[in-house]
Amino acid sequence: LKLVMAGLLINLILSLINQYFQNLGFITSRTHPVVSDIRAVQEYSSYIKIFVGTVVLTPIFEELSFRYLLNFQQKAFKIGLSACLTMSIIVLGELNTLPVFEYIPSVLRFRFLLMFILIFAPTFVVVSFTENKLSLSQWLNNNLLRRYGMILFCNVMFATMHLYVVSSTDNAWFYITILSPYFFTGLIFTYARLKYGFVASVLTHAIFNLFLVSLNILLR
């Protein structure tokens, strides 16, 4: 709970900084899709879908993709790196917009789950082959600088994956402040992962999202 409160405090401070830049006209505001979904709710059953998607499924997928590999054990590294590459391909490649996925229901992240499985399987084969040949996990784990470099890289990727839900700016430097709440909360989830394990990082992420979703519902 202390980690969650720390994350919320950091998020609040950085959000106020972003709001300041927005008031100055450097940043263009964009409503987060989850907030839009909450505002559009017409019946209580929709809240269940939002909670399941945001508080249950999102933390599992994001922790699997960006922090599962960070204990640098070979099996976890294979799964985690494959998940990270899969998430990157889906989000940065905007696969959700492809016509082939257009007719697949998006309820409860079903469309995303199907895309994830289809891409993860071949990616895991390639990553496993590469890891067996090069032992990347051992190479990273044997050097403190490389290990911390990988931790930073994963959290930069975590923040970057949220580009599609955050505000925009004509000045690339302001993306540092725009994405900073995701980066620093990601570091808190990383701390939970390394100190207490994967389940702890998922729970920390889930409780964090629960607070944010509940607050937006109350302010609706």
N, C-alpha and C positions, 0 to 999 in steps of 0.2 A: 504493500500500500504506500510506503514511503517513496518507492520508485515512481509509482503512478503520480503521486502528488508533486514530486520533483519535475516530472515530465509535463504536468499541467501548468506548473509555475513557469517553466522555461517557455512553453508554448504560448502562454499569455503575454510574457514580456516581448517575445519576438513578434507576436501578432500585433502588439501595440506599435512596435517599430515599423512594421509593414503598413499599418494603418496611417502612421505619420507620413510615410513616403507616398502613400496613396492620396492623402489630402493635398500633398504638394504637386500631385499630377505625374509623378514618376512611375507609378504603378497603376494598371487598370484592373479593377476588381472583377472577379469571376466567382460566381456562387458554386460551392462544392456540390457535386451531384447528389450526395447523401442529404445535404441540407435542402436541395431542390425536391428530393423525394419526400422529405418530411413535410415540407410546405404544401405538397400536392396531395397529402393523405386525405382520403374521403371516408375511409372506414377503418376500424381498429385492427382488422386483420392485416392491413398494410404495414402496421407498425411491427408485426411479428416478422414479416419478410425483411424489413429494414434491420431489425435486431439480429436475425439469423445471418444475414449477409455481412453486416458490418462488425458485429460483436463476436461472431463465431467463425465464419468462413474466412473473412479477410485476414484476421490475425494468424490463422493456421497457414494460409497460403504465403503470406508475406514473411512470416518467421521461417518457414521452410525454405523460402527462396533467398533470403538475405542473411540469415543467421544460423541456420542448421549446420552449415559447413564449418563454422568458426571454432569448433573444438579440434579441428584438423585431424581427426581420426579418419582413416582411409574410406571406410564405408559411408560415414556421414558426409565426408567431403564429396564423394561421388554423387550422392543424392542431392546434397545442397547446391553444388555447382550446376548440376543438371537443371534443378529447379530455378536457379538464378538466371541461367541462360534462356530457359523456357519463358519465364516471366518477361525478360527483356525483349524477346522476339515477339511476344503477344502484344505488349504495350507499345514499344517503340515502333513495331511494324504495323500497329493499328489493325491487327487481324480481325478485331471485332466488327470492323466495317466492311469486311469482304462479303460479297453476295452469297457465297457458299454457306456462311453462318447466319444469314439473315433470317432464315425460317426456323432456327433452333430457339426454343424458349429461353429467355434470359432470366426467368424467375429463379430466385435462390442461387444465382451464379451458375446455373446449369450449363449455359452456353460457354462460360469461361472454363468450367470444369472439363468439358469435352475438349476444348481447344488445348487446355493444359495437358491432358492425358495424351492426345495425339502428337503433340510436339515433344513432350517429356520422354516418351519411349525411345525414339531414335537418338535424341540428345544424350540420354543416359548411356546408350551403347557406345557412342563416340567418346564421351567423357570417361567411361570405365576403361576403354581401350587405352586412352591417353594416360590416365592415371596409373594403370598397370605398367605402362612402359616407362613413364617419366617420374613417377612418385612425387607429384607436385605437392601433395599434402605434407609429406615429410620434408621436402625442400623448404616450404614456407614455415613449418613448425620449428625447424632447426635454427632459425635466425629470428631474434626478437624484432628487428626492424622490419623484416619481411612479414612477420606475423601481424604486427600492428598496421603495416601498410595494407594488408588484406582486409583487416577490420575497417579501416577508413574507406577503402574502395567499396566494400559491401554497403556501407551506410551512405556513401555518395550515390551509389546505384539506387538504393532505397529512396532517397530524396528525389533523384532524377525521375524515377518511375511515377512520381506524383505531379510531373509537369502538366499533365493533361487536366488536372483538377484545380490547379492554383491560378493565381492572377498572372497577368502578362505584363511585359514592359518592352519598350523600344531600346532600352539600355541593358545590354547583357549582364553588366555588373550587378544590377539589382536582382537578378535571379539568385544571387548568393543570399540575400536577405529573404527573398520569397520562399526559397527551399530550406532555409536554415531551421525552421521548426521541425521539419521532418528529419533532418540530419541529426539534430541533438536529441530528439526523442528516440531516434533509432539507436543512438549510443546508449541510452538508458536501457532499451530492450536488449542491447548487446551485453551490457553489464549483467542483466538478469540471466541471459543465456550462458555466459561464461562462469558465473558464480553459482547459479542454482540449477542450471540445466535448461533443456529445450522447452519442457512443459511450463516452466516458470516464465520464460520469455513470452510464450503464447498467452498465458494468463495475465501477465503484466500488460501486454498489448491489448487484450480483450477488455480488461477493466478500464484502461485508458480510453478506448473507443466507446465503452459503455457510458462513461462520464460525459464525453462530448456529445454523443447521440441524445442522452437524457437531457442535457442542458439545452440542446436545440429544440427538443420537443416541448420543454417547459417554456421556452421563449417564443414558441410558434404563435 
